[in-house]
Amino acid sequence: MNINNIPEYFLWFIIYAFVGWVWETTITSIPQRRFVNRGFLNGPYCPIYGVGALLFVFGTNYINNPALRFFTGAVIACVLEYATSWTLEMIFHARWWDYAPRRFNLNGRICLEGFLLFGLVAVVIPYAHAHIAALTAQFSPAVINSAFSIILIIFIADIIATNRALSKFNRILREYQHIIDKHRLDFLEFIRRGRRVFEMRIGQGRRIRNVLSYQQRRILAAFPHFDSIRYEEALARIRKLNTDSRHNIISEHEAQHKSRASRKKARKKAAARTPRRRK
């Protein structure tokens, strides 16, 4: 590992992060039958995959035994995933994924399935990385340094924007949780008052989309197991409001489409009944 090659290493990181984003987005979008940006950040990359791939490249580069490479890579990846889950929880007071429903998991942060998949990737990645390294080697140092500078600026800006969005989201959760605690009566009254007061904050006739940013709503959709440690009830209610809002918008679009189609059909029938004038 040469410190002078950091720009090239960063491009490797971005490439692997993009591949991870494609994988995560695909396996999430197909079951939901709609596009879901699975990334933690806004851009098309999942940093944990980029970091993991570089750890495989540099950490298992000199291991020739496939079984040892499998085990070493699986351990490295699981440690990384566990550390990432714990760090995100400490920073944002929320859990982004939860493997608790799966068998053979550790505190819901890692599981046996991931261990086996990561080990397999560790065995395969030397062959894939040879092509990626050959690809970046074709570019001159000037091109690599320029790409490194531009992408790094975009990446840092994305991190800052994401941090601000999540900090604001925590403030919204804290405010709504205060409303829930203040008006906690029986369950039905909790639903009525909690939702009514929060919708008063949104504004009469306005949707939750006017309160939550695109990124905040995207995270709710992309991470179904995203759970707030401090404001669990508030998050559940806001998630429900966000889902209802999205379904209402879809219903409105469908109703508008049906209305336009019915009007068009009525015009055609009227035109067919109207006799043509003779010249």
CORRA-V985130 format. One record per backbone hydrogen bond with DSSP energy under -0.5 kcal/mol. CO is the residue of the C=O (numbers start at 1). NH is the residue of the N-H. E is the energy in kcal/mol with one decimal. If there is no record, write none. Layout:
CO|NH|E  CO|NH|E
//
This chain:
2|5|-1.7  3|6|-1.2  5|9|-2.5  6|10|-2.7  7|11|-1.7  8|12|-2.0  9|13|-2.5  10|14|-2.4  11|15|-2.4  12|16|-2.7  13|17|-2.3  14|18|-2.4  15|19|-2.3  16|20|-2.4  17|21|-2.0  17|46|-1.8  18|22|-2.5  19|23|-2.2  20|24|-2.8  21|25|-2.8  22|26|-2.2  23|27|-2.3  24|28|-1.2  25|29|-2.6  26|30|-2.2  28|32|-1.0  29|33|-1.3  29|34|-1.4  30|33|-0.6  36|38|-1.1  43|45|-2.2  45|41|-0.5  45|47|-0.6  46|49|-1.6  46|50|-1.2  47|51|-2.7  48|52|-2.2  49|53|-2.5  50|54|-2.0  51|55|-2.2  52|56|-2.0  53|57|-2.6  54|58|-2.7  55|59|-2.5  56|60|-1.8  60|63|-1.3  62|64|-0.7  64|66|-0.5  65|69|-2.7  66|70|-2.5  67|71|-2.4  68|72|-2.7  69|73|-2.6  70|74|-2.2  71|75|-2.2  72|76|-2.5  73|77|-2.5  74|78|-2.3  75|79|-2.4  76|80|-2.2  77|81|-2.8  78|82|-2.7  79|83|-2.6  80|84|-2.5  81|85|-2.4  82|86|-2.4  83|87|-2.5  84|88|-2.6  85|89|-1.8  86|90|-2.1  87|91|-2.3  88|92|-2.8  89|93|-1.4  93|229|-2.7  93|230|-0.7  95|227|-2.6  99|102|-1.7  103|112|-0.6  104|112|-1.4  105|107|-0.6  106|109|-2.1  106|110|-0.9  108|99|-2.8  110|106|-2.4  111|115|-1.9  112|116|-2.4  113|117|-2.3  114|118|-3.1  115|119|-2.0  116|120|-1.9  117|121|-2.3  118|122|-2.2  119|123|-1.4  120|124|-1.8  121|125|-2.8  124|127|-1.3  124|128|-1.3  125|129|-3.2  126|130|-1.2  127|131|-0.7  128|131|-0.6  128|132|-1.6  129|133|-3.1  130|134|-1.7  131|135|-1.9  132|136|-2.3  133|137|-1.7  134|138|-0.6  135|138|-1.0  136|139|-1.2  140|144|-2.3  141|145|-2.7  142|146|-2.1  143|147|-2.6  144|148|-2.6  145|149|-2.2  146|150|-2.3  147|151|-2.5  148|152|-2.2  149|153|-1.9  150|154|-2.1  151|155|-2.8  152|156|-2.7  153|157|-2.4  154|158|-2.2  155|159|-2.0  156|160|-2.3  157|161|-2.5  158|162|-2.5  159|163|-2.4  160|164|-2.2  161|165|-2.3  162|166|-2.5  163|167|-2.1  164|168|-2.4  165|169|-2.1  166|170|-2.1  167|171|-1.5  168|172|-2.1  169|173|-2.5  170|174|-2.5  171|175|-2.2  172|176|-2.5  173|177|-2.8  174|178|-1.7  175|179|-1.6  176|180|-2.4  177|181|-2.6  178|182|-2.1  179|183|-2.0  181|184|-0.8  183|185|-0.7  186|185|-0.6  186|190|-2.4  187|191|-2.3  188|192|-2.5  189|193|-3.0  190|194|-1.8  191|195|-1.6  192|196|-2.1  193|197|-3.1  194|198|-1.9  195|199|-2.5  196|200|-1.7  197|201|-1.5  198|202|-1.9  199|203|-2.3  203|206|-2.1  207|210|-1.8  208|211|-1.8  208|212|-2.6  213|217|-2.3  214|218|-2.4  215|219|-2.3  216|220|-1.6  217|221|-1.7  218|222|-2.8  219|223|-2.3  222|224|-0.5  223|226|-2.0  227|95|-3.0  231|235|-2.3  232|236|-2.1  233|237|-2.1  234|238|-2.6  235|239|-2.8  236|240|-1.8  237|241|-2.6  238|242|-2.7  239|243|-2.4  240|244|-2.7  241|245|-2.4  242|246|-2.3  243|247|-2.5  244|248|-2.5  245|249|-2.2  246|250|-2.2  247|251|-2.5  248|252|-2.5  249|253|-2.4  250|254|-2.4  251|255|-2.7  252|256|-2.6  253|257|-2.4  254|258|-2.6  255|259|-2.5  256|260|-2.5  257|261|-2.3  258|262|-2.6  259|263|-2.3  260|264|-2.3  261|265|-2.2  262|266|-2.5  263|267|-2.3  264|268|-1.8  265|269|-2.2  266|270|-2.6  267|271|-2.4  268|272|-2.1  269|273|-1.9  270|274|-1.5
//
